[in-house]
Amino acid sequence: MTNFYHGIFADQSNAVQKMLTRLKEDSIHKDVDKDFLSRTIQLLEALHAEVTKLLNSGDLAIPPLISSNVVKYNTFAERLQTIELFRFLPIINYGKPEIYFKKKISRIYREINCLQKEPFITTISNSDTYYWALPTYNVIAVPTGEEKNLLNLPDLYHEIGHLIELQYRSEFRRDFLPVLDAFYRDEEQRVVDEQRDPSLLAFYREKRANWNNRWIMEFICDFIATYLVGPAYAYTNLKISTHSSGKDRIYSDFPSHPSDEARMRAILYMLNQLGFQKEGHQINGLWQEFLQHVNNPMPSNYIYIFPQKLIEALGQTVYKACQTVDLRSYPDQISKFNPPISKILNDAWIEALSNFSNYKIYEERRISEIEGLL
């Protein structure tokens, strides 16, 4: 078995070395962010040093250490896979679409007045994973070909929201957390006082944990995206919700994400806060018709999972936090830039809904207009 363990760790070492060799070649695109590239090399070199140290230590030949070394192997493998997926592949696949998105994100950051370091944009995502962000690596991924689309792009602002939320987490949560705790504490007390089903206690604790673990963050990013891109984000969210409706999941919650129905209520609330009452009313009308058509089932006790009271309390907190950190709202972007990218995305949705037969030509023209802004 000793030779086996030496073999698999040597294989890990070789894999790291191959990545390092590739990253140090002249073929790496000159527009790749130098800090991102340098940090990736540092992470790989540190991992290689640890694997090499273990290979040279003699520990792999000591039977009592086998279980510990297996754990180390798995840990090294997870680190290597993370670096490969979220750093190495974005770097070596960097090309014309990434150059386009680099310019676009730079423009968006000026428009929204975000002073953070701009994220590394990669097009390695796919239709299943869609848009995603890895805030710890400052990476945003979009599907291949998204540089030629407009109606999905409002979701880019949600992923930007993840990066903003990470930096200003306290500001975006501080005033809401006591409201969340008080709501579920009161509901748990009602179970006792009104002699309700005791299983509700576990139900409430699970949902409160989900709020704290992921739901707050996802709602915050929806609020931020709506604050930054306005009604277009609501339309994009409705579009995305059609995927859930086919699986009867409009009202379904998951540990990673709140329900689509609750998220739409949050988005509509922020639209009203921004002064888009008319647009919010129109979009809500479409949304209510959509809910009637798909007729997805609502889970029991749904009103205690995503009560409007909590959504509005968090919305108020996020709205104030956006102003505190000096993010430029969609209406303010319109007054300062002619036009901001956010306005082009809103116009695209209006055109797609009102003149869909000519939308293809319209979209191509507006994409060219964005390229001119960059």
ABEGO torsion letter per residue (X at the ends): XAAAAAAAAAAAAAAAAAAAAAAABAABBAABBAAAAAAAAAAAAAAAAAAAAAAAAGAAABAAAAAAAAAAAAAAAAAAAAAAAAAAAAAAABBAAAAAAAAAAAAAAAAAGBABBBBBBBAABBAAAEBBBBAAAGBBBBBBGAAABAAAAAAAAAAAAAAAAAAAAAAAAAAAAAAAAAAAAAAAAAAAAAGBBAAAAAAAAAAAAAAAAAAAAAAAAAAAAAAAAEAAAAAAAAAAAAAAAAAGAAABBBAABBBAAAAAAAAAAAAAAAGBAAAAAAAAAAAAAAAAAAGBBBBBGAAAABBAAAAAAAAAAAAAAAAAAGBBBAAAAAAABOBBAAAAAAAAAAAAAABAAAAAAAAAAAAAAAAAAX
